[in-house]
Amino acid sequence: MLTTLARFAAARPRVVLGIALLLMLLCGLFGATAQSHMKSGGFVTEDLDSVRAGEFITDHFTGGDPNYVLLIRAEDGVDSAAAKAAGQRVTDQLRTYPEVSGIQSYWSTRPDLAQALRGADGRSGLVVASIEGDDGELSERAAKISAVVQSSDEGVTVQAGGLAATFADMNAQISEDLIVAEAIALPLTALLLILVFGSVVAAALPVAIGLFAIAAAMGILRALTAITDVSMYALNMTTALGLALAIDYSLFIVSRYREELDRGLDPAAAVVRSIQTAGRTVVYSALVVALSLAALAVFPQYFFKSFAYAGMAVVAAAAGAAVIILPAILVLVGDRVNALDLRVPLRRMLGRPAPAERAPERSLWYRWVVGVMKRAAPVAVITTIGLLLLGSPFLSAHFGYPDDRALTQSAPSRQVGDALRSDFSADLGASAYAVLPEFHGSQAEIGAYAAALSKVADVPAVLSSDGVYVNGLRAAAAPPGMSGAEGAFLSIGTRLDPYSTAGKDQLAEFRAIPAPGDVLFGGAAALNQDSVSAIADRLPLAGALIAVTTLLLLFLFTGSLLLPVKALLLNILSLAATFGAMVWIFQDGHLSGPLGFTPTGKLDLAMPILMFSLAFGASMDYEVFLLSRIREEWLAGEKTAAGNTHAVAMGVARTGRIFTAAALLMSIVFLALASSGVAAMKLFGIGCALAVLSDATVIRALLAPALMRVMGTANWWAPKPLAALHRRFGLSEETERDVVLTTGTDAGRAPVDKVPSAVHE
């Protein structure tokens, strides 16, 4: 199949490029509107108790669960004429939107309830409301409303916060971040490619394929929005992944193409040989990455599903471009792939001679790996212990739902959130709700339940249809609209961070108190706990799918029983060390100052899962590439322990420079995401970059060769039934002893050089 594709591209390069440019243009135009069709939520499902509680309040007690908060600050005080006028103005503006309900204002609410809407410094007051809609509609509607109501004049400022405004601010920030990340990644990538290849022409090829992958990614995402919900976060991550993989795959193929040219093949023959070898590796790598992402589809949240669908499509686009479009470009470029070598004038300026060609056995990589394998057991033990120590902080990881603190302090919703946490008696965005569906008991039962809830530590008040309770005592009359024919609900204030361990323990205390009927808990703490539990329940299945598919593909690739297991364990070890670093940095906040984020004592659980899927696939990318060359050397050499050692050293010597450069290129793309103003995106970008770099250095240069030296010829062993299975179904290079290529020319079809065959097992 790959040989057929390579021959087609070599024979009709202009046709292939014409179709590619047309596809790129169509995908770019179609995908230009992808962002406007994406949603910002997708973290929860309707079957969660906390979601059902919220829906019950929305359906039967309009405005009972406010998700939109307007903070009004006045230099002359909250009771000044200017503050009152601003409060009245925004209230009137909110009433013009049919999707807004349950408006409560400090300046119009009952005096005994208004104190909860007044800041401790006497200069700020709140207007709260509920915006109807799912988490996608919520952000769109909040952004539209905030653009109208937010203002700053005459000593009075109005800022929007709450869940709805936070989603809107995150969407806006992510949209800006994508442009910045690409502006950072592309020029740095091009510069590094020039340093790696020397030739400007060779360096431009991966960038060109990367640009095609970005356009294809945007078109794919836009198409997916027409048939399913797609998370806004997928825009950043899948375009970054498409760019990174396209550049990686192109780097592998271009490097092999130049190697085949140096061996004396003509451009068309070199293209076919490159696709048969490096192209085969690219296809395997793409399969591993795509199947790793496919495992995300087991999670019920569309946040994960959109990454599964979009990720698989983008990986396919990047691999397809590398094995179809790139060969066509290489045939047209021919020997000029080495043109515009910037190293030549640089050496002239410095008065240095051109470096002599060195055999792989004399390279630094070869000497390094031989030295590692001479001390294989100590290197393996010390490196493993080091990685386990780096990963140990992950044992104390705490997961939670992201809130406004994921944004920078300049974001309006973040400033409102900080004010709610510091200046008000209770954070209205952190309140818990006890919902009693179809409750028809007495108000006395409601009052007793409210009194018991109000006795829990760090609860300033509980609002119920029987009254407002503080420390077990009825302190004020009941707010209106908290019970009816459909049931009742209670609003439980809290001084604790709902996403913290203390907030989780407080929720457990609420649930332990006997209720006068069936009860559902909603609010931030309940939603956080339910969401984390729902994700955690599917983790074993997702992990099992990734492990099984990886082991199967690597067995088909190598024919070995032990190498796939070794690769899986090393990747897990590398990722564990990365996750430990993420806990140390983001949960514990050790680098919060330089990186510009606010530590909250928790990690967004979605990010480590995405990191695992993407970084696992990227790490397998280098594993497959390295094993491909090691196996090639093994098949050509002696089937002894010494032959195994030589094969490992030669494989690393031939690929070490390339996969190290590939890791640097991919890490640049991921690190560009660290410029984001959203903490979760910083975590994802830095985490993926560290995972890729540690895998390409510590794992590939130390632990992998050390273990392959320890295992010796057992690396290539498989039981007879599995060996027979591999001979029948295993995928091998598509080469022939005498392959005559033909290319279209004006004079007709002329034969070119024969392609040397690969050695066979």
N, C-alpha and C positions, 0 to 999 in steps of 0.2 A: 504493500500500500504506500509506504513512504517513498520507495523507489519510483513508483508510478507518479506520485505527486512531484517529486524532484525532477523527473524527466519532463513532465508537462511544463513545469515552470521554466526549465532550462530551454525547452524548445519554443515556448511562446511567452517570453518574459514581458513583452509590451502589452499583450492581451491581459495577463495577470495584473500588471500594474494599473492598467486602465480600469479594470473592474474594481481593484482595491481603492483607487482614488475616488471612484464613483460611490462606493460603499461608505468611504470615510466622509464624503461630503453629505450624503443622505443621512447617515447616523448623526453627524454633527448638527445638521439643521433640525432633524427630528428630536434629538436629545437636548436641544437648547432649552426646551421648556420642561425638562424632567423635574427640576427642583420645585416648580410650582404645583406639581401633581403628587408630591411626596407628603408624608405625614410625620409628625414629630413624636408620636407615641409608639404604641405597640408593645409596651412592657407588661401589660396585664391582659387577662382573659375574663370573659363574663362569668365564668363559673366560680370565681373566687368569692369567698364570703364577704370580704371587704368591698368588692365591686358590687355585689348584690345589695349590700347595705346602702351604698351610695346611690344605686339606681332606685331603691325603695324611697329614699328621701326625695330624690329628684322627681319621681312619679307622683308622690302623694303629699309632699311638704315642700312646695316650691320655695327655693332660696334657703332651705334649711342647712345646706352644706356649701358655704361660700367658698369660691375658688378664685375670686378676683378682688384684690385689695388696692384701694387708692389711699396713699399716704399724703396728707396735706400738711405742709410745714409753713408756719407764719412767724416772721421775726417779732411781730407785736403780740404774739400769743394766740392760742387756739380759739379764744373767745373774742378776738378782735373782729371788727366789721369786715376787714379784708378776708379773714379766714372763713367767716360765715358765708360771705358772698361766693367764695371759691367752692365751699361745700355744697351750697345750693346749686351753683352752676353745673358741677359734675354730676350731681344727682339728677338734675333735669336732663342732662345729656345722656346719661345711662338709660333713662326711661324711654328714650326714643328708639332703643334697640329691642326688638321683640324677643331676641334670644337671651336677654338679661332679665333676671327676676330676683326677688328677695333683697332689694336694696335697703341697707341700713346705714344711717349716717350719725356721726357723733352729734351733729347739730339738730337732728330731728328725732332721735331715739329717746325713749322714756328715760328720765334722769337717773333712775337707779340702775339702769343697764348701760347708760352712756359712758360710765367710768371705764368700762373695759375697752372703749374705743378712744380713750384719751391717753396721750403719752405722759410719762412720769415727769418730763421737764416742762409740761404745760404749753409747749409750742407746736405740738403735732396732734392731729386727729385723723380718724379713719372713716372711709366710706367703703363698705363691703357689699358684695353682690355675688350672684351665681350666673355663670355663663353656661348655657346648655350646649351639648354636643359631645362627640367622642373626643379622644385626645388629639386627633388630627384637626377636627373642626375647631376645637378649643383654642389652639394656638393661632389659627387664622383669624378667628373672630376677635381674640384678645389683641392681636397686633393692629387690627383695624380700629378697634375702640381706643386703644392706647394712643394711637396717632392723633386722635381728636381730643381726648381729655387731658393728656399730660401737658403741663405748661410751667413756666417760670417767669413771673412778672410781679411787680409791685410788692416785693418782699414775701411773696407766697409761691411755693413750688408744689406741684402735683405730680406724683410718681406712681406708676402702676406696678403692683407685685402680686403675689399669690401664685398658685399653681399654673393658672392659665397664662399669666404674663411671663412666668419663668419659661414655659414652653416656647412662647413667642420670641423671647430674647435669645434662647438657645438656637432656634431656627435661624434668626438673623445673623448670629455670630458664626454659626457653621457655614452659612453661605459665604461670608467674608473670608473665613479661614481657608476654604477650598481654593479660592483665587490666590491667596497669599502662599499656601503650601505649594501649589504648582509653580508659582513665580520663583520660589526658592529652589525647588527640587530640579527643575529642568536645566537651568544654567549650571548648577553645581554638578549635576549628573553629566552634562556634556563636557565640562572641564575635566572631571575624573576620567571619563572615557578617553579623552585625548591623552591624558597622562598614561593610561593603561596601554592604549594602542599606539600612541605616538602619531599615527596618521589621523588627520582631520576627517578624511573620507571614511575610514573604518569606524571612527567614533560617531559619525553622523548616522550610521545605519541603525544602531539600537535606538537612538533618539527618535528616528523616523518611525520605527515600528512601535515605539512607546506612544507617540502621538496618535497613531492609528488605534492603538488599544484604548486610549482615553476617549476618542470619538466613538468607538464601538461600545465602550462601557456606558456612555451617556445615552446612546440610542437604545441599548438593551434595557437600561433602567427605565427609560421613558416607555418602552413597550410593556414592561412588567407592570407599570402603574395603571395600565389600561385593563389588566386582568386580575390584579391583586393589590393589596396594600403594601407599600414599600416605605421603609423607614428613612427619614431624612439622614440619619447617620450613615446609611448605605452609600450616599453620594460621595462622601469623603473617602470612605474606606475601600470601596470597590474601584474607584478611579485610581487611588493610590496603589492598590494591589495590581490592577491591570497594567499600570505604568511600570511598576517594579518588576513584575514577571516578564513583561514584554522585553524590557531591557536585559534582564538576566538571560532569558532564552536566546535573545539575539547575540549576546556576548558569547555564549557557549558555541553557537553555530559559526559566528564570524571568526572566532579564535580557531576552530577546527578547520574552517575554510582556508585561512592563511597558512595553517600547518600543512594542509594538503597541497597548496600551491608551492610551498617550500620543498615538498617532496617531488615536485616535477609534474604534477597533474595540470591539465589545462583547466580553465575556469568552469566549464560545464561538467567535466568529470569530478572536479573538486567539490562542486555543489552537491552532486549526487552522493559522493562519499561522505560529505559533512552531514547530510540529512540522514543517511543510513546509520551514522554513529551518534553524533551530537543530537541530531533530530529525533532519533529513537529515544535518547535520554530525556529530551524535552517532553515528548509525548507521555512517557512514564511519569515524569515529574508533574505534568499537568493533571494526569489522572489522580495522583496522590493528593494534590492540592484540592482538586475539585471534589473528590470524595470526602476529604476532611471537612470541607465547607458544607457538603450535602448532609452531613450528620446534624447540622444545625436545624434541619427541617423537623427533627423529632420534638423540638420544643413547640409548645402551642402558641406562643406569642409571635405575632407577625414581624416583630423586630428581628427575631432570629430567622424566621422563614424567608424574609426578604434578602437576608445575607446569603442564605443557602441558594436561592434561585439566582440572584444577581451574581453571586460569587462564582458559581459554576459556569454561567454564561460568559462572564468576563475572562475567566481562566481559559475557556475554550477559544475565545477570540484572540487572546494573547498568544496561545500556542499555535493556533491556526495561522496567524500572521507570521510567526517565526518560521514555520515549516513550509509555507506556501508563498507568501509575499516576499520574504527576505531572500529566498533562493533566486527569485526573478530579478531582484535588485543586484544580487551578487553576480549573476551572469552578465548583466549589462555593464556593471562596473569592471568586472574582470580583474586584471592585474593592477588596475588603478586603485584597488582597495587599500594599497599601501602608500597612495599618493599624499602629498602635503604632509610629510613626516616632519613635525616641528622639532624633533630631537636633532635632526641634521644641522639646521642653522644654530641651534643652541650649543651643540658641541663645537661648532666652528667658533662661536663667540668665546667659548671657554678654552679653546685650544686643545680639546681632548679628542683622541682618536675614536673611531667607531668601535664598539665592543665586539670582541670576537665571539662567534657562535660557539656555544658550549653544549656538550652532550648532556642529556638529563641526569646522567650519573655524576656529573660534576657540578650540578646546581646546588644552591643553598638549601632548597626544599629537600632534595635527596639526602644530603648530609644530615639535615635536621631529623628527618624521619628515621634514618638509620641509627642515629644517636638515641632517639626515643626508644626504638625497638631493642636496642642493646640493654636498656634498663626498663623493659616493658612492665614487669610486675610492680616495681616501686612507683613508676609513673601512673599506672592504672589506679593503684590504691590511693596515692596522694591526691590525684586529680578528683577521684570520686569523693573522697572525704571533703575536699575543698568545695565541690559543688553542693554536697549535702549541707554543709555549714552555711553556704550562701542561701540555700533554700529554706533553712530552718525558720526564719521569720514568718513564712507562709503558714506555719502551724498555728499561729495566733491571728490569722486573717479574720476580719470581721466585715461582713457584706451588708450593704444597704442600698436603698433607693436614692438616686441623685436628687438634690434639691437646688435651690437658688445659689447655694455656696459653690456649686460647680462653675459658676460664672465669675468673671473678674469683678472687682469692687466698683468698677465704673458702670456696670449694668444697672439700670433702674430697678429691676426686680430684685437684684442682690441687695441694693441699698435699702429697699423696703423690707426685705427679709431680715437684714441686720437690725433695723429699727424695731421690728416686731419682737425679736429675741432679746433686745436690750432695754427698750423704753416702755414696754407694755407689760401689764400684769400677767398676761397669757398670750402666747403666740397663736393667733387665730388660725394660722395655717397648719398648726400641729395638733389641733383639737381632735379628740376621739369621739366617736358616736356609737351609742348603744341603740340598736334598732330592734323594736318589738313588733314584728309583723302580726297582724290580726289580733292584737291585744285588746281585750274587752273587760279587763278587770277594773278595780277601783283606783281612784287617784291616790288613795292612801298607800296602795302597793307601789305605785310609781314613786311616791314621796319617800317611802322606806328604802327603795332601791337607790334613789338619788342620794339620800343621806349616807348610805353605806359607801357609795362610790366616792363621795366628797371627802371621806375620811382617809383615803389613800394618800400617801405622802406626795407632795409636789403637785397637788390638784387644787388650784385656787378657787374653783367653783364648778358646780354641775347645774346645768339648766334643764328643767323638765316641765312637763305640763302641770305639775303640782307646785312648782315654785323654783326659786334659785337657792341651792343648798351650798353652804360653806362650812367645812369642818363638822359635818353631821347635823347642822342646824339650818332651818329655813330662814334665809336672809332677805328674800324679796319675793314679790309676787311672780307668778308664772309668766314667761314671755308668751305671746300669742302664737297659735298654730303649731303646737308640738304634739298634738294627739288628734285623732279623728276616727272615722269609721274603719279605716284600713289598719289602724294600729297606732303606735307612738314611737317617739325617739327621744333620746337624751343626749345633750352636748356636754362633753367632759373636757374641761380645760386642763392644760398641763404646762408646767414650767420646764419640762425636760425636752431634750432633743429627741424627737420620735424615732430617729434612726440609730440612736445609741443603744448600748447594752442596757443602760438604765431605763430608756424608753421601752425597750422590749420587756424588761422585768415588770415595769409598771402595767403594761398591757396584760401580762399574765395575771397580775393581781386583779385587774378589772374582770377578767374572764373567770376568776375563781370565786367571785362574789355571786351568790345565788340570785338569779333574775326571776321576776314574776311571770315569766313565759319564755318561749323560744326567743333567743337573742342572737343578733349578728352584730359584730363590731366592725366599724369603718373608720376612716381617717388615715392619717399618714403612717402611724405605727402599724396598724393592722394591715394596710395595703403593702407596706414594706415587708412585713413578715410573711404574708401570704404569697407575695411575688417571689421572694427568695426561696420559699419552700417549693413552689411550683416549678421553679427552674432546677433546684437541687434534685427533685424527684426524677427528672429526665437525664441528669448527668451520667449515671451509669450506662444507660442505653446509648447515649451519644458517644461516650468513651469506648464502649465495646464495638460499636460500628466502625469508628476510626481505626481501632487496633486491628480488627479482623480484616478490613479492606487493605490496610497498609501491609500486613503480613502476607496476604494473598498476592498483592501486586509485586512485592519485593521477591517473593518466592518465584513467581512467573518470570521476573527479571533476572534473577541470579541462579535459580535452580538449587539454592542452598536452604537448609532448614535453620541454621544458626544465624546467618547474617541478617535476615529480617528481624529476628528476635533481638539481636544485638542493636540494630538500628533503632528499633522501637524503644528499647530501654534507654539508650543514650539520648534520644530526643526528649523523653520524659524527664531525664535527669537534668538536661540543659534547661528545659522550660521551668522545672521546679526552682532552679537557681534564679531564673529571671523573675518568677513570681515572688520569691523571697525578697528580691531587690525592690519590687513594686510595693510590697508591704512596708518595707523600711522607708522608701521615699514618699509614697503617697498616703498610706494609712498613718504612719507615724510622723510624717511631715518633715523629715530631716533636710530635704532640699526644697522646701516650700518657698523660701525666699528667692533664691536664684531662678527657680522655675515659674514663680508667679502664680501660685494657687493657694487655696485655703484648705489645710488638712481638716478632715471631719472625723477622723478615727475609724473610717470605714472605706471599703472599696466598692465601686459599682460592680455587682456580680456579672453583669453582662459583658464587661470589658475583658476580664480574664478568660471567659469562655471564647470570645471572639479572638483574643490573642492566641489562645491555645490552637484554635482551628487554623488560623492564618500562619502563625509562626511554626506550627508543626509541619504544615505543608511546605513552607519555605525551607525549613531545615531538611526535610526529606528531599527537597530539590537538590541540595548539595550532596546529600548521601547518595542519591541515585547517580549523580554526575561522577562522583568519586568512585563508586563501585563499578561503574561502567568501564572506566579506564583500568582499574585494578583487575577486573575480570578479563579484560582484553589482554593484559600482560600475563595473567595466570594461564589463560588458554594457549598462549604462544610459548610459554616456558615450561620448565620442569615441574612435575606434580609432586614436589617434595617440600619439606619445611623451609629449606633454603629458597626454593622457587617461590613459595608463598611470601616470604619476607621480601624478596626482590620485587615481586609483583606489587606489593603494597608500597614500597619505596618509589618505584617507577610511576605508579598510578598517582601518588601524591605529587611527585616531581613534575609530572605533566599537567596536573590540574590545580596545584596549590595556588599559583598566582592568579588563575582565572576565577576559582570560587572565592578567593579572598576579595578580589576586585568586585565580583558579583555581590558579595555580602556588603561591601562598602556602598555600592550603588543602591542596593535595596534599602540599606539603613538610612541613606540620605533621603529617600522618598518617605520613609516612615518618620524620620526625625523632623521633616518639614511639617508634619501634623502636630508636632510638639509646640509649634508657634500658636496653636489654637487658644482661644480665650475660654474654652470649655475644658474643665479639668479631666473629664473622662477621655477626651480626645488626646490630651497630653499623655495620659497613662497609656493609652493604646499605642500611640506613636513611639514613645520612649521604650515601652515594653517590647514591642515587636522589633525595634532596632537592636536592643540589647540581646534579645533571643537570637536574632540572626547573626550578630557579631560573635557572640560567645560560641555559637554552634560552629561557625567557620574557623574559629581559632582554637579554643580549648578542646572542642570535641574532635574536629577533623585533623588538627595538627598534633594532638596529644593522645586523647583517650582512645579514639577509633584505631589508629595504627598500633597502639600498645596492646589493645585487646586482640586485634587480628594477629599480632605476633604470638601472643599467649596461646591462642586457639590453633595456630598452625594450619595444617591441611584440613582440620575439622571445619574450617570456615566454609569449605566447598562441599561438605558431606550432606547427603540426604538419604533416608531409607530407600531401599530399592523400589517400593511402590510409588513413593513420591518422585523419585528420579525418573521412573517411567512416565509418570503423569506430566512431569516437566518436559520430557522429550516430545510428548504428544501435544501438549497445550501451551507450553512455555513460549514466550515471544523471543525471537532472535533476530539478529540483523539480516536485512534483506540484501544479501550480496550474491554475486555470481562469479564464477571463475573468469569468465570472459564476457563482459558486458560492453557492447558497443553503443555509445550514445550518438544521437543525431540531433542537430540543431537546425532550425529553419534559417535559410539564407536566401539571398536574391538568386543565387545560382542553383538553388534546389536544396537537397539534404545531403550534407557531407559528413562522413564519419570523423569522430574525434578519438582521443586516446582511450584505451581500455582502463577500466577501473580495477585496481588490485583487490583481490578478495580478502575477506577477513578470515582469520583462523577459526576453525570449528572445533567444538568439543569432541 
